[in-house]
Amino acid sequence: MPDHSHLRVAVIGGGANDEHDVSLASAAAAERALRAGGTATVALTVGRDGSWHAADGTPLSAAAAVAAITACDAAFPLLHGDHGEDGAVAGLLDMIGVPVVGSPVRAGALAADKWVTKLVAEALGIATAPGVLVRRTADDREVDVAVRALPGPPWVVKPTSAGSSNGVTVVRRSAGVAAAVRHARAAGDAVLVESFVSGREVDVALFRDATGTLRTGAPLEVVVAADHVFDREQKYDGTADFRVPARLSTAEQAAVTGAAVALYDALGCAGVARFDFFVTDDGVVLNEVNTTPGFTERSQVPLVFAAVGLDQVALVDALLRAATAR
């Protein structure tokens, strides 16, 4: 493994959204892995109110935060959700000339909008669930009319921009749609209503290394009860049931990997991204794309790369090398 002891990396966690605590955990795990590999780190936190803080909690002005970041050789932002994963932090880092371990503005902005991601996927010939977009200005009657265009129920109602399954509801009767839309709006302006997809949830994570080679982790299956979704509680309370590698046929594995690679390139991703699919009897259906996926030791990304011989220390080293090479 190359010696990165001469490098300093700013690790940025927190964020002004409801994924703040999850982001802090991801940032702490990335920082531990970087230090274990001999890389010096500078920890910075974005508060729930958007303010900046040093590792010891000392408040920093925006100018002081920028100065701390520009004193580093690269930045590893682990800001999940709005004002981070959506391209905001990548734009800041690009403007101040600091290499980013992760995706650029365009990829983050496109992937953070689930409706736009559906449009990109469908243009590539990748199936998505039938869905309709409900704007914030739509009243209950307009919501009802829009949903009539879908087969079903059941439906899944979710904000177009939130992560960690925030604001997500499975609706099994037409009478519950309006309330589910209002619940989703609390986590994001626009709302996506999709037909419920019955199938196995399979995740594929990949990144392009310093040589330009795409490296893929083992496929992972999220085991959930029939007619349920992988919700926020399961994701973070330690009860998530992951099967690595997922039990896929050769054709199924080729389909999910091929779709993930096509989306990675079309969106313009860099660093590691995770692509979540449903594997059904009729083929592969895209669920969503995460350009800043969870990075704790129990998160999907470290698990799937460990399964192919790349532990978390080696993974962050490879991501750092790719970022500084770019």
Backbone bond lengths (Angstrom), bond angles and torsions (degrees), N, CA, C in turn:
res aa  C-N    CA-C-N  psi(-1)  N-CA   C-N-CA  omega(-1)  CA-C   N-CA-C  phi
1 M - - - 1.467 - - 1.529 109.48 -
2 P 1.352 118.41 132.36 1.456 120.65 -179.69 1.520 112.41 -60.39
3 D 1.324 114.42 152.40 1.460 120.37 179.16 1.517 109.41 -84.50
4 H 1.329 116.62 115.74 1.462 121.60 178.01 1.522 111.06 -109.23
5 S 1.343 116.73 21.22 1.454 119.27 -176.70 1.529 112.28 -66.27
6 H 1.352 116.13 -17.47 1.457 119.52 179.48 1.528 112.03 -85.32
7 L 1.332 117.81 -5.32 1.457 121.23 -177.05 1.523 111.71 -97.79
8 R 1.329 114.65 150.57 1.469 121.98 171.76 1.519 107.29 -121.40
9 V 1.326 115.89 131.23 1.457 120.92 -177.57 1.528 109.70 -122.40
10 A 1.318 115.97 127.47 1.465 120.80 173.74 1.522 108.42 -81.75
11 V 1.327 116.86 122.87 1.458 122.02 177.45 1.527 107.26 -107.46
12 I 1.317 115.34 120.01 1.468 120.34 -171.68 1.521 109.80 -113.52
13 G 1.337 116.88 123.44 1.458 121.88 -179.71 1.517 111.58 -130.47
14 G 1.319 115.43 179.06 1.468 120.50 179.59 1.514 110.92 95.41
15 G 1.324 115.91 -128.63 1.453 120.78 177.97 1.510 113.00 116.57
16 A 1.329 114.68 152.03 1.462 121.32 -177.95 1.522 110.16 -91.00
17 N 1.326 116.73 63.30 1.459 121.65 178.57 1.528 109.05 -160.60
18 D 1.329 116.21 -178.64 1.459 119.03 -174.89 1.523 113.65 -83.05
19 E 1.334 117.72 8.79 1.457 121.59 171.90 1.534 111.28 -103.95
20 H 1.326 115.74 16.78 1.458 122.27 -176.06 1.529 112.47 -53.93
21 D 1.327 117.19 -52.27 1.464 120.48 -175.95 1.528 112.10 -66.67
22 V 1.325 116.38 -38.78 1.466 120.53 177.88 1.524 109.64 -62.46
23 S 1.329 115.54 -41.99 1.455 120.59 179.22 1.524 111.78 -62.64
24 L 1.327 116.83 -40.73 1.463 119.96 177.79 1.526 110.91 -60.24
25 A 1.334 116.61 -40.02 1.463 120.47 179.62 1.527 110.64 -66.72
26 S 1.331 117.43 -40.89 1.462 120.64 177.95 1.520 110.97 -63.71
27 A 1.337 116.18 -43.98 1.465 120.38 -178.98 1.529 110.67 -63.93
28 A 1.323 117.05 -41.24 1.462 120.31 179.60 1.522 110.83 -62.96
29 A 1.337 117.18 -39.83 1.465 120.60 179.74 1.533 110.70 -67.38
30 A 1.321 117.19 -41.54 1.466 120.44 178.41 1.521 110.78 -64.32
31 E 1.341 115.61 -39.51 1.464 118.83 179.71 1.528 111.23 -65.46
32 R 1.323 116.74 -40.44 1.465 119.70 177.71 1.532 111.06 -61.47
33 A 1.329 116.01 -41.87 1.461 120.03 -178.94 1.524 111.19 -67.69
34 L 1.314 117.75 -40.63 1.461 120.98 177.97 1.522 110.59 -62.43
35 R 1.321 116.60 -46.16 1.464 119.84 -179.30 1.523 111.60 -65.60
36 A 1.315 116.53 -37.10 1.464 119.80 177.94 1.525 110.97 -63.16
37 G 1.329 116.41 -27.83 1.458 121.16 177.91 1.520 113.31 -88.46
38 G 1.332 117.23 3.34 1.457 121.00 176.43 1.505 115.41 91.86
39 T 1.348 118.35 9.28 1.460 121.72 -179.14 1.522 110.26 -93.98
40 A 1.318 117.00 132.32 1.458 121.52 176.69 1.521 109.62 -73.91
41 T 1.321 116.94 142.79 1.461 120.84 -177.85 1.526 110.99 -127.34
42 V 1.317 114.58 153.46 1.461 123.12 172.30 1.523 105.88 -125.41
43 A 1.324 116.87 111.25 1.465 121.13 -176.70 1.524 110.41 -87.63
44 L 1.315 115.82 130.49 1.461 122.51 176.70 1.519 108.54 -130.69
45 T 1.324 115.52 144.58 1.467 120.33 -179.48 1.515 109.99 -124.65
46 V 1.329 115.38 136.86 1.464 121.68 170.75 1.519 106.89 -97.75
47 G 1.320 116.47 121.79 1.455 120.93 -177.67 1.514 112.65 -72.03
48 R 1.323 115.54 169.86 1.465 120.64 178.67 1.525 111.62 -61.80
49 D 1.327 115.98 -23.64 1.464 120.50 179.15 1.521 112.25 -94.90
50 G 1.333 117.72 5.70 1.458 121.14 179.42 1.512 114.36 90.13
51 S 1.324 118.27 -1.32 1.460 121.46 179.96 1.526 110.19 -78.48
52 W 1.341 115.49 157.09 1.464 121.22 -179.03 1.531 110.33 -100.85
53 H 1.339 115.15 148.36 1.461 120.60 179.75 1.520 109.97 -142.91
54 A 1.344 115.16 147.97 1.459 121.06 173.66 1.524 109.18 -78.38
55 A 1.330 115.43 175.51 1.470 120.40 -176.66 1.522 112.30 -58.84
56 D 1.337 117.15 -32.90 1.463 120.12 -178.66 1.522 112.97 -87.29
57 G 1.333 117.03 7.45 1.454 121.42 179.21 1.507 115.21 90.79
58 T 1.331 116.97 -2.57 1.463 120.04 179.43 1.519 110.34 -64.21
59 P 1.337 118.19 127.55 1.469 119.96 178.17 1.526 110.82 -63.88
60 L 1.322 115.43 142.62 1.457 121.77 177.53 1.522 109.53 -124.24
61 S 1.306 115.99 141.75 1.458 118.97 170.92 1.523 107.98 -69.90
62 A 1.331 116.56 163.03 1.469 119.93 177.40 1.522 110.36 -58.95
63 A 1.351 115.69 -39.12 1.466 119.58 179.98 1.526 111.32 -64.60
64 A 1.337 116.41 -39.93 1.468 120.20 179.28 1.523 110.71 -67.65
65 A 1.333 116.77 -37.43 1.462 120.01 177.88 1.521 110.84 -64.74
66 V 1.319 116.10 -43.01 1.470 120.07 177.95 1.522 110.31 -63.35
67 A 1.309 116.95 -39.81 1.466 120.20 178.98 1.528 110.53 -63.08
68 A 1.331 116.77 -40.18 1.464 120.26 179.27 1.528 110.69 -65.61
69 I 1.323 116.41 -38.83 1.472 120.13 -178.83 1.524 110.64 -70.84
70 T 1.334 116.93 -43.15 1.467 119.31 -177.39 1.527 112.08 -70.66
71 A 1.320 117.37 -14.41 1.472 120.08 174.41 1.529 111.23 -79.77
72 C 1.335 116.48 -3.23 1.465 121.66 -178.92 1.538 110.07 -103.16
73 D 1.318 114.82 163.45 1.460 120.51 -179.79 1.520 112.72 -86.17
74 A 1.306 116.97 -19.48 1.460 122.68 179.86 1.520 107.82 -163.63
75 A 1.325 115.13 165.00 1.465 120.47 176.21 1.517 109.27 -128.85
76 F 1.323 115.24 140.80 1.458 122.51 179.59 1.529 106.61 -118.14
77 P 1.342 117.52 90.81 1.464 119.10 -179.59 1.521 111.15 -83.21
78 L 1.311 116.29 127.80 1.465 122.28 176.10 1.515 109.29 -116.21
79 L 1.322 116.08 42.96 1.455 122.16 -179.70 1.522 108.50 -89.44
80 H 1.319 117.02 103.13 1.451 121.14 178.48 1.531 110.01 -79.80
81 G 1.326 116.91 147.23 1.464 120.09 171.68 1.512 114.40 82.18
82 D 1.358 114.45 -162.22 1.462 122.10 -176.29 1.524 111.68 -58.24
83 H 1.326 115.58 148.00 1.465 124.13 178.06 1.525 112.10 65.23
84 G 1.320 116.58 22.02 1.460 120.26 179.06 1.507 110.48 -155.32
85 E 1.336 115.27 -81.91 1.468 121.67 -179.06 1.526 111.99 -61.58
86 D 1.328 117.30 -22.98 1.461 121.36 -177.17 1.523 113.47 -77.42
87 G 1.309 117.87 12.32 1.459 121.75 177.59 1.514 114.26 100.87
88 A 1.329 117.09 -10.38 1.459 119.91 -176.26 1.522 112.16 -61.04
89 V 1.337 117.14 -50.13 1.469 119.53 -177.12 1.523 110.81 -71.59
90 A 1.340 117.63 -33.03 1.468 120.23 177.15 1.521 110.43 -63.67
91 G 1.329 116.84 -36.92 1.462 120.36 177.32 1.512 112.16 -64.99
92 L 1.339 116.02 -42.82 1.463 119.96 176.64 1.519 110.78 -59.48
93 L 1.329 117.11 -47.99 1.460 120.89 -176.92 1.521 111.20 -65.85
94 D 1.317 116.79 -37.35 1.459 120.01 178.02 1.531 110.38 -64.07
95 M 1.316 117.13 -42.95 1.465 120.95 -177.26 1.525 112.15 -67.59
96 I 1.338 117.44 -30.84 1.468 118.50 -179.97 1.530 111.88 -95.65
97 G 1.335 116.32 4.57 1.461 120.98 170.60 1.512 115.45 76.93
98 V 1.345 117.09 31.29 1.462 120.24 179.65 1.530 108.98 -109.78
99 P 1.330 118.79 123.87 1.460 120.78 178.32 1.518 111.25 -56.81
100 V 1.336 116.38 136.98 1.459 120.99 -176.93 1.520 110.29 -109.14
101 V 1.318 115.99 132.78 1.463 121.86 173.50 1.527 105.72 -84.56
102 G 1.307 116.07 90.25 1.458 120.24 -176.65 1.508 111.40 151.31
103 S 1.319 115.27 -170.77 1.462 121.56 -174.99 1.521 112.18 -80.58
104 P 1.329 116.84 152.78 1.455 121.35 176.65 1.522 111.60 -77.66
105 V 1.330 115.70 -179.82 1.463 121.87 -174.23 1.523 112.28 -54.33
106 R 1.332 116.86 -51.86 1.461 119.91 -173.01 1.525 111.79 -58.93
107 A 1.321 116.88 -47.87 1.466 120.14 -177.99 1.520 111.13 -62.35
108 G 1.346 115.93 -44.63 1.455 118.84 -179.80 1.517 112.39 -62.91
109 A 1.338 116.67 -43.01 1.465 120.45 -178.32 1.521 111.51 -66.92
110 L 1.323 117.44 -42.60 1.462 120.44 -179.36 1.527 111.25 -66.58
111 A 1.335 116.41 -48.38 1.463 120.02 -175.61 1.523 112.18 -69.66
112 A 1.338 117.45 -26.97 1.464 120.00 -179.24 1.522 112.40 -70.92
113 D 1.325 117.24 -18.79 1.465 121.84 178.72 1.524 108.45 -100.88
114 K 1.316 117.19 106.35 1.462 121.12 -174.25 1.522 112.53 -63.26
115 W 1.321 117.50 -30.96 1.470 120.12 177.59 1.523 110.45 -68.77
116 V 1.314 117.20 -46.26 1.465 120.85 178.87 1.532 110.13 -63.58
117 T 1.328 117.13 -40.14 1.461 120.53 177.69 1.525 110.87 -58.91
118 K 1.345 116.93 -40.19 1.461 120.40 176.60 1.523 111.26 -59.82
119 L 1.326 116.61 -42.85 1.456 120.15 -178.49 1.526 111.19 -64.83
120 V 1.333 116.42 -41.41 1.468 120.34 178.11 1.530 109.86 -64.04
121 A 1.332 116.16 -46.26 1.465 119.83 -179.06 1.521 111.26 -60.08
122 E 1.322 116.59 -45.87 1.460 119.53 -177.94 1.530 111.58 -65.32
123 A 1.341 116.57 -33.21 1.459 119.89 176.37 1.526 111.45 -65.77
124 L 1.333 115.88 -26.07 1.465 120.84 178.39 1.527 112.03 -88.77
125 G 1.326 117.29 -1.80 1.449 120.66 -178.31 1.516 113.53 84.30
126 I 1.339 117.23 16.14 1.472 121.94 178.72 1.516 108.05 -95.98
127 A 1.319 116.76 125.45 1.457 121.17 -175.55 1.523 112.06 -68.18
128 T 1.324 116.37 144.20 1.463 122.64 170.44 1.528 107.24 -131.59
129 A 1.319 116.27 165.61 1.465 119.50 178.96 1.524 110.06 -68.85
130 P 1.331 118.70 144.47 1.473 119.76 173.06 1.516 109.19 -55.15
131 G 1.331 116.70 134.21 1.458 119.27 -175.66 1.507 113.03 -153.39
132 V 1.313 116.28 162.08 1.458 122.96 174.58 1.520 108.74 -132.28
133 L 1.319 115.39 148.69 1.461 122.39 178.24 1.515 108.83 -97.70
134 V 1.331 116.39 130.19 1.456 122.08 178.67 1.524 108.38 -114.14
135 R 1.320 116.37 114.75 1.465 120.74 179.55 1.522 111.16 -75.57
136 R 1.341 115.20 161.28 1.466 119.60 -179.48 1.524 111.72 -61.56
137 T 1.319 117.55 -28.72 1.471 120.52 -176.79 1.525 113.05 -77.55
138 A 1.336 118.40 -10.47 1.463 120.77 -177.07 1.533 110.59 -72.16
139 D 1.344 116.02 134.02 1.460 119.50 176.04 1.530 109.27 -90.81
140 D 1.342 116.14 179.35 1.459 120.10 -174.97 1.529 111.75 -59.54
141 R 1.341 117.65 -37.45 1.463 120.08 -179.39 1.529 109.96 -65.35
142 E 1.324 116.82 -43.28 1.468 120.26 179.71 1.528 110.80 -65.94
143 V 1.318 116.80 -35.53 1.462 120.12 176.38 1.520 109.49 -62.51
144 D 1.319 117.11 -45.18 1.457 121.40 -179.26 1.525 111.55 -61.16
145 V 1.327 116.73 -42.70 1.466 120.95 179.00 1.528 110.90 -63.93
146 A 1.325 116.50 -42.37 1.464 120.33 -178.72 1.524 111.64 -63.60
147 V 1.322 116.25 -41.89 1.460 120.25 -175.75 1.525 111.50 -71.18
148 R 1.329 117.59 -23.54 1.464 120.19 178.35 1.530 112.15 -61.81
149 A 1.322 116.71 -20.14 1.463 119.96 179.34 1.520 112.19 -74.79
150 L 1.332 117.07 -11.46 1.461 121.10 -176.85 1.521 111.71 -96.90
151 P 1.324 117.08 148.47 1.465 118.44 167.56 1.521 108.75 -69.90
152 G 1.304 115.29 160.26 1.464 117.60 177.73 1.498 112.00 121.74
153 P 1.352 118.55 -164.81 1.464 128.91 -1.07 1.525 112.42 -68.16
154 P 1.370 116.92 176.71 1.480 127.47 8.23 1.525 113.13 -80.92
155 W 1.345 113.80 160.45 1.458 122.58 176.07 1.530 109.21 -128.55
156 V 1.324 114.84 158.90 1.465 121.42 171.51 1.525 107.08 -111.64
157 V 1.327 115.61 125.61 1.465 121.66 -179.62 1.517 107.75 -111.57
158 K 1.345 116.57 126.22 1.460 119.46 -176.45 1.520 110.88 -152.53
159 P 1.331 117.51 153.85 1.467 120.60 173.81 1.527 109.27 -65.87
160 T 1.318 116.71 148.65 1.463 118.82 179.02 1.515 112.36 -73.06
161 S 1.330 118.09 -19.72 1.466 119.43 -170.47 1.521 115.07 -117.25
162 A 1.309 119.92 -13.67 1.463 120.32 -174.40 1.525 110.79 -83.56
163 G 1.338 115.71 155.73 1.454 121.48 176.91 1.510 111.24 -116.46
164 S 1.342 115.30 -172.96 1.471 122.36 177.71 1.519 112.98 56.93
165 S 1.329 117.05 26.92 1.472 122.84 179.55 1.525 112.41 61.85
166 N 1.325 117.71 22.98 1.455 120.70 177.33 1.529 109.94 -69.10
167 G 1.327 116.29 133.93 1.454 120.81 176.48 1.511 114.93 75.23
168 V 1.327 118.45 12.30 1.462 121.75 -175.93 1.530 110.42 -92.86
169 T 1.330 115.78 135.23 1.461 121.98 177.91 1.525 109.15 -136.37
170 V 1.325 116.79 137.05 1.462 121.40 168.88 1.528 107.13 -92.62
171 V 1.318 115.89 121.16 1.464 121.92 -176.57 1.524 108.82 -107.19
172 R 1.324 115.86 124.98 1.465 119.96 -175.67 1.527 112.93 -108.39
173 R 1.339 116.51 -5.84 1.466 120.52 176.66 1.515 108.95 -137.70
174 S 1.326 116.51 145.21 1.470 120.77 -177.80 1.519 112.06 -56.03
175 A 1.320 116.58 -32.96 1.464 120.49 -176.54 1.524 112.48 -65.33
176 G 1.331 117.58 -17.59 1.459 119.37 -177.12 1.512 115.26 -93.43
177 V 1.338 117.91 -1.95 1.469 120.12 -173.39 1.523 112.06 -67.17
178 A 1.330 117.56 -47.38 1.463 120.20 -175.35 1.528 111.28 -59.34
179 A 1.333 117.09 -42.92 1.465 120.26 179.26 1.523 110.85 -65.84
180 A 1.328 116.55 -38.42 1.468 120.18 178.55 1.522 111.12 -65.39
181 V 1.321 117.15 -37.41 1.468 120.50 177.38 1.516 110.27 -64.98
182 R 1.315 117.20 -42.50 1.472 119.64 177.92 1.528 110.49 -62.70
183 H 1.315 116.99 -40.29 1.471 120.66 177.36 1.527 110.86 -61.82
184 A 1.319 117.12 -42.80 1.468 121.04 -179.81 1.514 111.39 -66.39
185 R 1.324 116.92 -35.40 1.477 120.29 -179.09 1.517 112.18 -64.54
186 A 1.320 117.45 -21.63 1.464 119.92 177.28 1.515 111.09 -68.01
187 A 1.358 117.28 -18.42 1.462 121.49 -179.61 1.521 112.82 -111.07
188 G 1.323 117.72 0.19 1.463 120.27 -179.90 1.513 110.52 177.52
189 D 1.323 117.25 152.95 1.461 121.27 -175.13 1.528 113.21 -66.55
190 A 1.335 116.68 -59.84 1.460 120.35 -178.07 1.519 109.69 -88.43
191 V 1.326 115.80 153.03 1.464 121.79 -175.03 1.519 109.14 -127.93
192 L 1.317 115.62 140.94 1.456 122.57 178.25 1.528 108.46 -110.99
193 V 1.330 115.79 128.41 1.461 121.44 174.28 1.518 107.05 -112.85
194 E 1.330 116.71 121.05 1.454 121.78 -176.47 1.525 110.73 -126.30
195 S 1.318 115.26 151.69 1.460 119.52 171.35 1.528 109.25 -63.78
196 F 1.317 116.71 139.92 1.458 121.40 177.18 1.526 108.60 -68.23
197 V 1.329 116.47 130.81 1.463 121.79 -179.53 1.524 108.91 -102.19
198 S 1.312 116.48 123.57 1.463 121.09 176.16 1.526 108.42 -92.03
199 G 1.301 115.83 116.17 1.453 120.47 -179.19 1.515 109.71 177.06
200 R 1.317 115.62 175.07 1.462 120.65 177.32 1.526 109.07 -82.60
201 E 1.345 116.70 134.35 1.464 119.76 177.33 1.528 108.47 -85.71
202 V 1.317 115.29 119.48 1.462 121.82 -177.35 1.529 108.80 -125.16
203 D 1.326 116.28 128.84 1.459 122.47 -178.81 1.524 110.29 -107.68
204 V 1.331 115.09 141.52 1.460 121.69 175.72 1.526 107.53 -127.43
205 A 1.331 117.56 127.96 1.461 122.56 177.72 1.520 109.13 -116.82
206 L 1.318 116.22 141.85 1.461 119.60 178.97 1.521 110.32 -153.60
207 F 1.329 114.94 162.34 1.461 120.58 174.45 1.527 108.34 -152.04
208 R 1.326 115.43 159.07 1.456 121.22 176.87 1.522 108.05 -99.30
209 D 1.337 117.03 121.57 1.455 120.03 -174.88 1.530 111.62 -82.95
210 A 1.323 116.34 -175.70 1.463 121.24 -173.91 1.520 112.87 -64.05
211 T 1.328 117.98 -20.13 1.466 121.62 178.69 1.519 111.80 -89.83
212 G 1.336 117.55 -4.38 1.456 121.21 -176.92 1.510 113.96 91.19
213 T 1.330 117.08 2.52 1.455 121.74 -179.03 1.528 110.49 -83.76
214 L 1.334 116.51 132.88 1.453 119.85 175.00 1.523 109.27 -79.00
215 R 1.325 115.50 127.42 1.459 121.02 -179.36 1.529 108.49 -115.39
216 T 1.315 115.20 129.02 1.457 121.63 -172.94 1.518 110.82 -116.67
217 G 1.323 116.19 135.16 1.454 120.09 174.82 1.518 110.55 -78.96
218 A 1.309 116.39 173.86 1.457 120.49 175.53 1.528 109.37 -66.04
219 P 1.327 118.41 143.47 1.468 118.77 175.65 1.521 109.92 -64.56
220 L 1.319 115.97 144.65 1.468 121.84 -177.61 1.517 109.10 -122.89
221 E 1.318 116.68 133.77 1.459 120.64 174.24 1.524 109.61 -104.36
222 V 1.325 115.26 131.04 1.459 121.48 173.47 1.522 106.73 -91.86
223 V 1.317 116.58 113.52 1.468 120.58 -175.89 1.528 108.64 -87.90
224 V 1.330 116.02 114.48 1.468 121.58 178.03 1.518 108.39 -129.63
225 A 1.315 115.09 159.19 1.458 119.99 178.08 1.517 110.20 -65.71
226 A 1.324 116.48 151.12 1.461 120.84 179.37 1.531 110.31 -57.12
227 D 1.334 115.40 141.39 1.469 122.84 177.92 1.526 113.07 65.33
228 H 1.343 117.75 23.86 1.454 121.98 175.09 1.531 109.34 -124.28
229 V 1.330 115.74 166.89 1.457 120.94 176.16 1.523 108.97 -115.50
230 F 1.316 115.42 159.58 1.463 122.97 176.59 1.519 106.91 -76.93
231 D 1.341 117.73 98.22 1.452 120.87 -169.68 1.527 112.23 -93.00
232 R 1.328 114.73 176.49 1.466 120.90 -175.92 1.524 111.99 -60.79
233 E 1.339 117.35 -40.01 1.453 120.09 -178.18 1.531 110.92 -61.21
234 Q 1.332 116.32 -47.34 1.461 120.15 179.70 1.526 111.32 -62.27
235 K 1.315 116.59 -36.01 1.459 119.98 -176.83 1.523 112.05 -64.97
236 Y 1.339 116.84 -32.57 1.455 118.18 -169.37 1.527 115.65 -124.43
237 D 1.345 118.03 -1.48 1.463 117.47 -179.75 1.523 113.13 -97.22
238 G 1.328 116.86 5.90 1.451 120.80 177.02 1.520 114.71 86.78
239 T 1.346 117.56 3.81 1.464 119.97 -178.02 1.521 112.95 -98.17
240 A 1.329 117.78 0.44 1.472 120.04 -178.85 1.525 109.95 -59.15
241 D 1.323 115.04 136.47 1.461 121.57 -179.04 1.527 108.40 -108.42
242 F 1.332 116.22 103.01 1.455 121.45 -178.70 1.529 109.54 -105.81
243 R 1.320 115.93 137.20 1.463 121.51 175.27 1.532 108.01 -113.76
244 V 1.340 115.93 112.23 1.465 121.49 -177.67 1.530 108.91 -126.88
245 P 1.328 119.19 120.16 1.466 125.37 -2.37 1.527 111.33 -79.01
246 A 1.331 115.33 155.24 1.461 119.82 174.84 1.520 109.57 -63.22
247 R 1.305 115.10 146.63 1.470 119.01 178.99 1.533 108.88 -84.45
248 L 1.318 114.35 97.78 1.460 121.04 -177.48 1.518 109.88 -123.49
249 S 1.315 115.45 149.07 1.452 118.83 170.87 1.521 108.53 -72.86
250 T 1.313 116.62 166.13 1.469 120.20 177.92 1.521 110.55 -57.63
251 A 1.327 116.67 -41.49 1.468 120.17 -179.48 1.520 111.46 -67.31
252 E 1.342 117.19 -40.28 1.464 119.88 179.68 1.520 111.17 -65.77
253 Q 1.337 116.58 -42.76 1.461 119.00 179.33 1.519 111.21 -64.31
254 A 1.329 117.31 -39.85 1.462 120.39 177.71 1.527 110.83 -63.71
255 A 1.336 116.83 -36.81 1.464 120.57 -178.51 1.523 111.91 -68.43
256 V 1.343 117.57 -46.57 1.469 118.69 -178.38 1.528 110.97 -70.04
257 T 1.323 117.10 -38.39 1.464 119.52 179.44 1.520 110.79 -68.18
258 G 1.321 117.20 -42.69 1.457 120.44 178.79 1.512 112.37 -61.75
259 A 1.341 116.36 -41.51 1.463 120.18 178.50 1.524 111.10 -65.71
260 A 1.341 116.64 -40.37 1.467 120.44 179.71 1.523 110.94 -63.74
261 V 1.319 117.06 -43.96 1.476 120.70 179.90 1.526 110.09 -63.64
262 A 1.331 117.61 -43.66 1.464 120.95 -179.96 1.523 110.99 -60.89
263 L 1.334 116.79 -42.37 1.461 120.23 179.58 1.527 111.69 -69.97
264 Y 1.319 117.07 -40.53 1.472 121.28 178.88 1.528 109.61 -54.88
265 D 1.321 115.98 -47.53 1.462 120.04 -177.36 1.530 112.07 -74.07
266 A 1.328 117.92 -41.21 1.460 120.39 -177.84 1.523 112.06 -66.07
267 L 1.331 116.67 -38.53 1.465 120.63 178.88 1.523 111.93 -75.73
268 G 1.330 117.06 -19.67 1.462 120.63 -177.64 1.508 112.82 81.81
269 C 1.336 117.12 35.13 1.467 120.82 -177.82 1.520 111.64 -69.49
270 A 1.298 116.08 156.73 1.461 124.85 169.20 1.525 105.94 -141.98
271 G 1.330 116.18 168.38 1.455 117.53 -174.90 1.517 109.53 64.50
272 V 1.315 116.47 -159.85 1.461 120.09 -177.81 1.525 109.84 -93.55
273 A 1.314 116.08 138.64 1.462 122.19 175.37 1.519 107.80 -134.30
274 R 1.333 115.76 151.10 1.468 120.83 -179.98 1.522 109.36 -118.99
275 F 1.316 115.52 135.12 1.456 122.33 -176.54 1.529 108.10 -119.14
276 D 1.321 115.78 122.37 1.454 121.51 -174.87 1.531 109.90 -105.91
277 F 1.319 115.71 125.73 1.459 121.89 -176.81 1.519 110.98 -125.33
278 F 1.336 114.89 162.77 1.454 122.23 164.56 1.525 106.79 -109.29
279 V 1.314 115.68 128.99 1.460 120.38 174.70 1.524 106.78 -100.14
280 T 1.325 115.64 111.77 1.457 121.84 -175.03 1.528 110.49 -114.09
281 D 1.321 115.64 175.05 1.467 120.03 177.60 1.527 111.06 -65.85
282 D 1.342 116.18 -20.66 1.466 120.27 -178.32 1.522 113.09 -100.48
283 G 1.328 117.14 2.63 1.453 119.82 179.06 1.512 112.55 127.84
284 V 1.328 115.60 -166.68 1.462 123.25 -176.01 1.529 110.13 -93.95
285 V 1.343 115.84 134.64 1.463 122.67 179.62 1.526 108.02 -125.34
286 L 1.333 117.16 127.50 1.467 120.36 178.72 1.517 110.79 -71.65
287 N 1.326 116.49 136.72 1.457 121.81 171.61 1.524 109.67 -97.99
288 E 1.340 117.73 -63.13 1.466 120.00 179.10 1.514 110.34 -162.69
289 V 1.351 114.57 171.64 1.464 122.59 -179.90 1.522 108.43 -123.48
290 N 1.335 116.42 136.20 1.466 122.12 177.57 1.524 108.97 -120.07
291 T 1.325 117.13 113.03 1.466 120.12 178.43 1.517 112.82 -88.05
292 T 1.337 117.57 -13.11 1.470 122.01 171.24 1.522 107.04 -131.32
293 P 1.321 116.35 73.56 1.472 119.70 -176.57 1.519 112.05 -72.01
294 G 1.321 115.38 162.68 1.457 120.60 177.33 1.519 111.29 -55.57
295 F 1.344 115.59 145.01 1.456 119.55 -171.67 1.517 113.36 -130.85
296 T 1.328 117.37 14.54 1.464 118.48 176.49 1.525 109.35 -71.98
297 E 1.316 115.55 168.69 1.463 119.22 -178.75 1.525 112.56 -61.95
298 R 1.345 117.35 -21.37 1.464 120.81 179.85 1.524 112.47 -98.65
299 S 1.318 117.28 -0.33 1.466 120.90 -179.03 1.523 111.14 -75.38
300 Q 1.336 115.35 162.69 1.461 120.24 -175.93 1.516 112.74 -61.70
301 V 1.333 118.24 -44.85 1.469 120.45 -172.81 1.532 112.61 -60.14
302 P 1.333 120.22 -53.83 1.467 118.32 177.42 1.531 113.03 -58.80
303 L 1.327 116.95 -35.05 1.463 119.98 -179.11 1.525 112.02 -65.87
304 V 1.328 116.51 -43.56 1.468 118.10 -174.83 1.525 111.84 -72.97
305 F 1.329 117.60 -31.11 1.463 118.65 177.36 1.525 111.40 -78.92
306 A 1.329 117.34 -32.97 1.463 119.37 174.36 1.523 110.44 -60.75
307 A 1.336 116.13 -32.80 1.463 120.44 -178.86 1.522 112.63 -69.22
308 V 1.350 117.35 -16.94 1.470 119.82 176.86 1.532 110.65 -111.14
309 G 1.348 116.19 19.02 1.453 120.59 172.58 1.509 116.36 91.86
310 L 1.356 117.29 12.06 1.459 120.56 -179.95 1.525 107.86 -116.30
311 D 1.346 116.36 96.50 1.459 118.07 -178.93 1.522 110.23 -72.73
312 Q 1.330 116.51 176.97 1.458 119.98 -171.73 1.529 112.74 -63.85
313 V 1.319 117.12 -35.54 1.468 120.25 177.57 1.531 110.41 -64.76
314 A 1.331 116.37 -45.85 1.453 120.51 178.94 1.528 111.21 -67.51
315 L 1.331 116.68 -34.02 1.461 120.48 179.64 1.520 111.39 -65.32
316 V 1.333 118.27 -48.88 1.465 119.39 -179.43 1.527 110.35 -66.51
317 D 1.326 116.84 -32.28 1.461 119.75 176.78 1.534 110.20 -63.41
318 A 1.335 117.07 -44.75 1.461 121.00 179.59 1.526 111.18 -65.53
319 L 1.326 117.43 -38.73 1.460 120.58 178.28 1.525 111.18 -67.02
320 L 1.335 116.57 -39.43 1.461 120.73 177.80 1.517 111.56 -64.59
321 R 1.328 116.17 -44.34 1.459 119.97 178.67 1.529 111.20 -61.10
322 A 1.319 116.93 -40.41 1.464 120.42 179.17 1.525 110.95 -65.02
323 A 1.335 116.44 -41.59 1.474 120.12 -179.07 1.512 111.74 -65.67
324 T 1.336 117.22 -43.61 1.465 119.57 -177.93 1.525 111.16 -74.12
325 A 1.337 117.00 -26.24 1.468 119.59 175.83 1.522 111.02 -69.32
326 R 1.359 116.63 -36.48 1.452 119.86 178.77 1.517 111.47 -65.38
